[in-house]
Amino acid sequence: MKITENMIIGEVLKKHPSSKKVFEKYLPQCPKCGGKGAESIRRGAKLHGVDPDELVKELNRAAGPRKKK
C-alpha cells in the first residue's frame, strides 16, 4: 500500500511501524501526540513547516516495496 499525504498519521504508524523513525525525524511530536488519530500527513507537515511531498517520499521508502496483489 502506497502512503499518501491524505492518510492519517496514526494509521500509517500502525500499518508501517518502520515509519515511526521518519515521523520522529520530521514531526518529532506526532508519534506521541493525541491528534495522530485524526491528523493527515499533509496537515501535520504543514503545521510543522515540513514539505509533505518530501515526507511522503521518505515514508514510502521506509515502508519498503509495495506488495503486488
N, C-alpha and C positions, 0 to 999 in steps of 0.2 A: 504494500500500500504506500503510495506516494504521500508524503507530508506536504500540506499546502498551508498558506498563510491564514486561511479561514478556519483551520482546525483549532479546537480548544486545547490549551496548553496541558491541562490535566489528562486529557485523553491521550495525547501524544506521549506524555510521560508514562502512562500506564501500558500502552501498546509497545512502546520502544524505550525500555529502561536506559539504553545507551544514550538517549537524548538528554539525560539529566546533566551530563558534563557540558554539553553545548549550551543548555539553558543557564547553567551556572556561570559560564564564560560571558554570555551576552546579557542575561537578565538574572543576576545573582539571587534576587529575592523570589523569583517566580516558583521554583520548585517547592518552596515552603509557604508561599502565600495562599491565603484562603480564597482568593479570586481566581486561582488557576483552574477551577472547575467551570468558570463562566467566561474567562477571557480568551479571545482568539490570539493566535501568534501575532497577527498583524497589529492588533490593538496593544498588546503587551510591548511589542517592539517600538511602536510609535510613542507610547507613554515613556519609554526609557531612552528615546533618541537613537534607536538602532534601526539599521536598514532591514526591513522584513525580508526582502529577497535574499540578502546575504545569509540571514539567519536560517531561512528555509533551506537554502542550498547546503549549509553545514549540517542541519538536522537530517536531511536525506542521506548525506554521506555517512553520518554516524549510525543511521538506522540500517545501513547495509543495502545489498542488492534487493530489488523487489522480486517477490516470488511470482512465477508465471502460473497461471491457472490452467 
